[in-house]
């Protein structure tokens, strides 16, 4: 079973939160598309974590 975690779109904390969640063992991240485009924060998260495809 894979477990994803939500993160906030705050660009100043995306990298830190993504690294922390990866160390905790989460398999993926989710970001709401409510007020902001989710692609930049998710790109930052991907840049600071290991790349894995399933």
PERA-V967830 format. One record per run of one state. SS is the DSSP state (H for helix, E for strand, - for the rest). FROM is the first residue (numbers start at 1). TO is the last residue. Records with the same first field share a line. If there is no record, write none. Layout:
BEGIN
SS = FROM-TO ; FROM-TO
END
This chain:
BEGIN
- = 1-3 ; 7-13 ; 24-27 ; 31-37 ; 48-54
E = 4-6 ; 28-30
H = 14-23 ; 38-47
END
